[in-house]
């Protein structure tokens, strides 16, 4: 009987493409039943995203064009971790750079980007976010900073597929106890 959960054995790895911290690798595997198959895997640096809430429960978002989906989306602030950088420090830095906001950042949980990628993602939430600076986006980022009421974010953006870090958003809402209908979550900070 074949052990269907046995790890696969990689026999050959070839990098097909590598640029900008991303690569595609062809990997030849021997499967648990002895067959040989090739797979194409995405390789990326770890990244994080943060669901940032203002004291009056507005979600701070980076509205921007995204080349993969080929559309403008409302994104959670976030990005790749720099070498040696902790995930919490990275998302706090990205929140400030992309939006000019700062808040109390806490971990919501890690997750895998998808089944054919080694990319680790880290979800965070930030409370009591206030604008402390002007945004300083990277040279390829053209961002409009917007804030939406939490319920509008849930119904107009999250449930309609209007962002790419959906898993991070749900992990953050769960950590804040905001997934249940009518759930209050933590009380907002002082106005």
Order of alpha helices (4+ residues) and beta strands (2+ residues): beta-beta-beta-beta-beta-beta-beta-alpha-beta-beta-beta-alpha
